[in-house]
Amino acid sequence: MRFLVSLLCFVFSATLHAQTPPAPSLAANAWLLVDHQTGQALAAHKQDERIEPASLTKLMTAYLAFSALKAGTIKLEQEVPVSDKAWRMTGSRMFVEPLKPVTVEQLLHGVIIQSGNDACVALAELIAGTEEAFAHMMNEEARRLGMKNSHFTNSSGLPDENLYTTAADLSLLASALVRDFPEFYPLYSIKEYTYNGITQPNRNRLLWLDPGVDGMKTGHTKAAGYCLVSTALRGPRRLISIVLGAESEGVRAQESLKLLNYGFQFFDTVRLYEGGKDVSRFRVWKGTENEVQVGFLQDFVMSLPKGQSDKIEAVLSSHQPVLAPIQKGQEVGTLKLSLEGREIGEYPVVALADVPQAGFFGRLWDALMLWIKSL
């Protein structure tokens, strides 16, 4: 379960690399390797540099289609009329036809497996009425997901000077697809799909090269180069790799696999604290109880260099004074973690139970004790 640790992922990455072999240097313009469960970056290069996403744009198109399916505004078996605009789309296509209605389920296969620009437009028009309105929805969703350096202008990824994203933003989107739509995510592992008598293979070569890889999406234009967002599950661990601007299909697959292997080889995902179990107890003033259990509501997990989890040092401190009333989940202190003398980060610790305010005389007595303590 992801925790606040993700907010410090790129800073933390520098600390991690002091304890592990250096991350590989890839034959690409930018790259990023992220632990899906923790959100931590295990390797990064130009992860915040804006790039043209090409067909990686279709990750957001699929995300919105999955959202619409989950909300019940569209249905898998629903037939979709094909507009002239969708039919005339250039580039990679599913080969839909105006006089041949296609279902939402078929269009999703066309978007995800065949990378069909025509399928993207057909879905966009179904969901939002026009592709322009759909692009507005894409940008709204990007903001909600925290994709601060992304802007969408179309559903397919065809080149546009105002269409851009970053490796860091793509990692947020890829992780959200896995997390939010487990019922639809298996579509990304399908190796080929046939529509209108035409069979097209999935362009993600890693589906054939690594049995742990189960997605996600390729992209290519002349300006963007060859790009690949991939994810692999080995045992309980899932890593997400973003490789942007490689020189060929083979290189983007090879470099993505290199990045994934590095993460699985040299890091472990470790649960440091169990959600709901107290790490310590803090003194409470002016409350019906004198102490409160503190810890984390969810499992606190981190990606750490292999074999290093027993070397983590923790320093717990409270926000003095801790005054009632206290609500469960309220931040009451901080936990500072370090690894072999190098600071990892500082994380909020919360109350694990409510502590109501004491009566008048109880509050008065504790106020007196606090005053004496301050002398």
N, C-alpha and C positions, 0 to 999 in steps of 0.2 A: 504494500500500500504506500503510495507516494506521500512524502511528508515535506515539511518546510525546507528540508535540506536542499531541495531543488533550487531555491532562491540563491544559494551560494555556490551553485555547481561549477561555474567556471573558475572562481577563485579557489575552490577546493581542489580543482584539477591540478593546479600547480603544486599543491602540497602532495598530492598522490604521486606525481611523477618524480618527486624527490626520493620515493621509496621503491620505484619500479623501473624496469628498463624503459628507455625513451620510446615514445610512440613512433610508429613508422612514418616516414615522409612519403607522401603519395604523389603519383603523377596525375595531379588534378589541380584545379584552381583553388578549391576550398573543400573542407571536409569537417565532419563532426561525428563522434561516437558517443552515444548516450545510453546509460542504464535506464531502461523503461521504468523499473519499479521505483527508483530513487530520483530520477531526473538529473543525475550527475553527469557531467561531461568527463569522459575518460581520455579523449583525444580531440584536439580541435585545431583548426587552421582557418583563419578568416571567416569564422562562423557568423560574424555580424555584418559581413560585406554584402551589399545588395547585388543580386544576380537576377538574370532572366530565368524564370522557372520552367519554361517550355511546358511539356505535358505533365510535369509534377503538379501543375495547377489542378489537374483532374483529381488530386487527393481531396481538395476542398469541394469540388463538385460532387464527389461521392459522399463526402461528409454531410453535405446539405441534403442529398437524396436519402441517405440513411436516417437523418433527423426527421425528414418528412414522412418516411415509412413508419418510424417509431411513433410519431405524433398522430398517424392515421390519416393524414391529408392526402396521401397517395397510397396505392396498393400494388404489390408485386404483380398481380395478374391483370392490372388495369391496362387497357389498350391506349396507346398514345398516337395521335395523328402526327404525321411527319410533315413539317412545314417545308416550303420551298427553300428557306434559308438553311435549314438543317441538311436537306438533300444536296445542296450545292457546296457544302463545306469542303475545303481543300485539305491536303495533308493526310494523315492517317485516318482511315474511315472504317466504319462498321458495314457500310453499304445499305443503309436504310433507304426506303423508297416511298414517295408521296402517297401512292395508292395502296400501300401495304402496311396497315397498322402494326405496330410493334409494342410488345408489353414492356412495362417498367423493368421487370426482371431481365428481359433480353437486353434492354438498354444498359443496365448496370454491368452485365457481362461485356457489352461492347465498350463501355468506358474503361473498365478495370483491366480486362484481358487484352482486348484489341486496340485500346487507346484511341477509340473512334471519336474524332472531332464532331462528326454528325450526331452521334449518340449523346454527346455532351449538350449540344444545342437543343436537341429534342427534350432532354430531361429538364434543362434550364427553363424552357418555355412552358413545360407542364407545371413546374413548381411555382414559377414567378410571373408567368405571362409573357415576358420578354427576356432576352439574354441580358439586356441592360439592367433590368430590375433584379435579375439573379446575381449580377456582379455586385450590386449594392448589398444583397444578402450575404455574399461571400465576405465582403469587407466588414460587415457587422459581426459576423461569426469570427473572423480573424481577430477583431478587437476583444471579443469575449474570451477567446482562447489565449490572449496575451501575445499575439503575433504583432509586435509593435513596429516591425520594419517590413511589412508586407502590404501590397495593394493589388487588387484584382480588377481587371477590366473585361474579362471574358471567361467563359466556362471551360475552354479547351487548352489555353496556353499558347495560342497563336501569338506571334511577336507583336508587342505594343510597348511604346516607350514608357507608359505609365503602369506596366505590369511588372512587378518585382517582388522578391522575397529574400530570405537569408537562410543559411543552413540551420541556424538556431531556431528560427520560426518554423521551418519545415519539421524539425524534431518535435516541436510542440504539437503540430498537426498530426504527424504520424503516430505519436503516442496517444493522442486523443482518439484516433480511429480504432486503435487496439483496445483502449480502455472503455470507450463508450458504446461500441457496437460489436461485441463478441459474436452476436448471431449473424452478422453480415461479413465480418472480417475474413472468414475462410475463402471468400471469392478471390482474394489476392493470391492464393496459392494454386489456382487452377492454371494448368500449363497451356491449354489451347481452347478455342471456342469456335463453333461453326454457326454462322448465320447467313441466310440467303444463299446457301450452297457453297459458301466460302469459309474455309478453315484458316484461322490465323493463330500463330503461337504467341504466348506471353513473351514479351521482350526481355523479361528479367531472367537472365541466364543462370543466376544463382539458384533458381528453383531446381535446376538440373545438377548443379555442382555441389550443393550442400543440403543434406536432408533436413537440417534444422531451419533453413530459410523458408519462411512461409509468406513472404510479401517483400516489397510493396509495389513501387512504381518507377518506371523509367521515364526519361525525357530527353529530347534532343532538338536543337535548332543550331544553325550555323553560329549564332552569337553565344548561345548557352553552352555549346559543346555537348558531350555525352554525360548525362546525369543519372543518378540512381539513388533512390531512398529504399533501403532494404532493412529487414529485421529478421532476427533469428532467435529461436528458442532452443536452448540446450539445457536439459534438466529443468529446474525451476526458474532459470535466469533468461530474460529477454533483453537483447541489445538492439539498438536502432542505429544504423549507419547512414550517413548522408555524404555522398561523393558528388561533387559538382565540377563540371568543366573538364572532363577527361577527353582524350583525343579519339577514342573509338569505343565501340560496344564491348570489345574484349577487355580493354583497359579498365573501363568503369566497373566491370564485374570483378576483375582480378584485384583491383585496389579496394573495392568494398569488402571482399572476402579477407583481404589482408587486415583491414581495420577490425572486422568482426573477430577474427582469430586472436588478434592482440588483446582485445577486451576480455574474451573468455579465458585466455591463457594466463593473464597476469592479475586478474581482479576477481574478488568474490563479493557477492551481495550478502551482507550480514545484518541480522536483526540484533541491534544493541540493546533495545528496551522493548518489552512487550506492552502493547496498548492496554490501558486500564489497570496496569500493575504499578504500585507506588515505587518510585525511585528513592524517595525520602519523605520526611514529614517536616512541615514548617510550623513554627509558633504563630498562633493567631491571636490578635488582640481585639477586644470588644465583641467577641463572638460567643455563641452558646457552646462552642467547643474550643479547647485551648490549642488544638493542633489540626492540621489538614494534610491529607495524603496528597502528594504531588507527583507528577510524572507526565505521561503522554496519553492522549485519548486513543491514538492509533499506534500501530507498531512503528518504532523508529528504526529505519533501515538505512544502511549506507553501503556504497561500493568502496571496498578497501583493497589495498594490495594483498595478494594471497599470503596467508599466514601471519598477518599483522594485527588481526582484531584483538588479540590478547595484550597488545602493546598500547591500546588506546587509554589515555588518561583523561579523567573527567573531574571538573570542579563545578560544584553546584552552589548557587547563591540565590538568596531571596530578595525580593523588592521590599526592603525594610521601610516602615513596619508593614506587616501583612494585616490589614484591617478588615473586619467583617462589616457588612455582609459580603460573602464570597459565593460566586456561582460556579458550578461545575464547568470546566473549560476555560475559566478566567486565567489569564497569564499572571503568575505570581513569582516567577523567578527566571533564571537563565542557567543553562548548562554549557560550559565551555569545554570543548574537546580538543585534544592535541595528540599527535602521533610522533613519538620519539623527539619531543621538544618542539615540534612545528605545530602551530595552531591550525586546527581544521576549521573551526567556526564556533559561533555562539548561537544557541537555539533556545526558544521559549519553552518554559516548563509551566504546566497548567495545574490547577486544582482538580482533583479527581472526585470531589464531592462538594455539595453545597454546605456552607456554614452560615446560618442565619445570625443576625445581629442579636447581641445579648440585651437584657432589660436595662433599665435606667441605671440601677446601682452597679450592675456588672460593667457597663461601659464607663461609669464614673471611676470605679476602682482601677480598671486597666488604663484609663487616662492618667490617673495619678502615678501608676507604675511606670508608664512611658515617660512621664515628666521626670521622675526620679532617675530613670535610666539615662536620660539625656544630660544630667548634671555632670 
